[in-house]
């Protein structure tokens, strides 16, 4: 089955939203989303430093590994799943946290689906 990455370039809307961002996005949203059908793994990374002279557009990146017939199907399943408040047992806590903050403490600088073309593992030592 084809594999995709769903990449999100995210960060708190402002410095005062950092704690809310950490609680809602880092500590809950990544895990919540990995319970969606077809999702294999979810990760979030914080920018540690620039690479060469490249432009840095976000301080955080979320990466979800997904298996699905197409990215359109993965997107459809994700949207339906996220609309279901009873999708999994932890969903109620995640939604309550979002409600506590009044809105998602999140600024999305970009996102998209990327299809795996090739993958290489590092050689085994030895």
Secondary structure by P-SEA (a helix, b strand, c coil): cbbbbbccccccccccaaaaaaacccccaaaaaaacccccbbbbbccccccccccccccbbbbbbbbcccaaaaaaaaaaaaaccccccaaaaaaaaaaaaccccccccccbbbbbcccccccccc
